[in-house]
């Protein structure tokens, strides 16, 4: 498997298994979308209702946060003028899920002076 294929397929076991068996990138993408949609549905089921919109905003900002050279979480990318205090409960709830890559610690800590989080 080429490195570009590995990057696209990712580390979700179901998508990796599907690609290994079918070699179909379209099927892999559908599996990835379904898994991510299930995560989003779980926000409404398990999180306190008052923080669900903020959890979704944070969740939707993760791709742009990861694309930055600076790997610190910047609240202004979630919503213009966003501040740490506004999203603290939502971030802590997401960190409690331990959704960090396997073998890597989830580091959740505020740096309020810079309105940054390292997740």
C-alpha positions in Angstrom: 0.0 0.0 0.0 1.4 3.4 -0.9 1.8 6.1 1.8 -0.9 8.2 0.2 -3.3 5.3 0.5 -2.4 4.8 4.1 -3.0 8.5 4.9 -6.5 8.4 3.2 -7.6 5.2 4.7 -6.5 6.3 8.2 -6.6 4.2 11.4 -10.3 3.4 11.8 -10.3 -0.4 11.9 -13.5 -0.7 9.9 -12.2 1.5 7.1 -8.8 -0.3 7.1 -10.5 -3.7 6.9 -12.7 -2.6 4.1 -9.8 -1.2 2.0 -7.8 -4.4 2.6 -10.7 -6.5 1.3 -12.2 -4.3 -1.4 -9.5 -1.7 -2.4 -12.4 0.8 -2.8 -11.6 4.4 -1.7 -15.3 5.4 -2.1 -16.4 2.7 0.3 -13.7 3.7 2.7 -14.9 7.3 2.6 -18.5 6.3 3.2 -17.4 4.2 6.3 -15.4 7.2 7.6 -18.4 9.5 7.1 -20.7 7.1 8.9 -18.3 6.8 11.9 -17.9 10.5 12.2 -21.7 11.0 12.0 -22.1 8.5 14.8 -19.7 10.5 16.9 -21.7 13.6 16.3 -25.0 11.8 17.2 -23.4 10.7 20.4 -22.8 14.3 21.4 -26.6 14.8 21.7 -27.1 11.5 23.5 -24.4 11.8 26.1 -23.3 15.4 26.6 -25.2 17.9 28.7 -27.6 19.6 26.3 -26.3 23.1 27.1 -22.8 22.3 25.7 -23.8 20.3 22.7 -23.7 23.2 20.2 -20.2 24.2 21.5 -19.0 20.6 21.2 -20.2 20.5 17.6 -18.5 23.8 16.9 -15.2 22.5 18.3 -15.6 19.1 16.6 -16.1 20.9 13.2 -13.1 23.1 13.7 -10.7 20.1 14.3 -9.7 19.6 10.7 -8.7 23.3 10.3 -6.9 23.2 13.7 -4.9 20.1 12.6 -4.0 21.7 9.3 -2.2 24.6 11.0 1.6 24.6 11.5 1.1 25.7 15.1 -0.5 22.7 16.7 -2.1 24.5 19.6 -5.9 24.8 19.7 -7.0 28.4 18.9 -10.5 29.3 19.9 -10.7 32.1 17.3 -10.9 29.3 14.7 -14.0 27.8 16.3 -15.8 31.1 16.3 -14.4 34.6 15.7 -13.7 36.2 19.0 -14.0 32.8 20.8 -12.4 32.5 24.2 -11.2 29.6 26.3 -13.7 30.2 29.1 -16.6 30.0 26.6 -15.5 26.5 25.4 -14.0 25.0 28.6 -16.8 22.6 29.5 -17.2 21.4 25.9 -13.4 20.8 25.6 -13.3 18.9 28.9 -16.2 16.8 27.8 -14.4 15.9 24.5 -11.2 15.2 26.4 -13.1 12.8 28.7 -13.9 10.6 25.7 -10.2 9.9 25.3 -10.5 10.1 21.5 -6.8 10.8 21.0 -4.9 8.4 18.7 -4.1 5.1 20.3 -0.9 5.2 22.3 -0.8 9.0 22.6 -1.8 10.7 25.8 -4.7 13.2 25.7 -3.4 16.4 27.0 -6.1 18.9 28.0 -4.9 22.0 29.7 -5.8 25.6 29.5 -3.4 28.4 28.7 -5.8 31.2 29.3 -3.2 33.9 28.8 -3.0 32.9 25.1 -6.5 31.4 24.7 -4.9 28.2 23.6 -5.4 24.5 24.4 -3.2 21.6 23.6 -5.4 18.6 22.8 
